[in-house]
Amino acid sequence: MRTTDPRPLLDRATAQVAELIARVPAERMADPTPCTEFDVRALLGHLVAGVRAAAALGETGERTGLVPAADVPDDGWAKAYEEGRERLLAAWADDAKLEAPISVPWGEMPGRAYLFSGCVLESATHAWDLSIALGGPVALDEELAERALEWAHRFLPAERRGEGVPFEPVRPAPEGADAYGRLAAWLGRTV
């Protein structure tokens, strides 16, 4: 696996999510997503909570957990996400943070690994979820999905599913599926 600086990928992944969030019309908030635990509104809340928590971790080195984004009105998701995204990118700008150990629910790891697993993988996966919920798929950054899938294959193998793992068993991807479809299937979504 390539061990490069994840921040350029993080910037692209969160920019892609921001663009998708800006496209969500108010009347689609209750629509289902391929991530069965979330409708569109709940997915937006999860995404905003995620960038806020990742920003706080970068700022303090301490995990705050995902605090539901209940403070965001339906017409404020794009602004809330962009503010969280900017804070996230600024919080991880210091190169030293890439090697500093951090503790997250799935273990202790260097900041670099967290940004790949907790942020790039999460953003790429939920970008697909949101694009499908909006009637997509819309054109998404294939390299991001390829890198996220590479990471998922390495650190979320098929045999590591079950109790305590927030992913369903691996499902088959349709023949000819793009990188996002293969990533979604690997994480247990029906493609």
Disulfide bonds with the S-S distance in Angstrom:
none
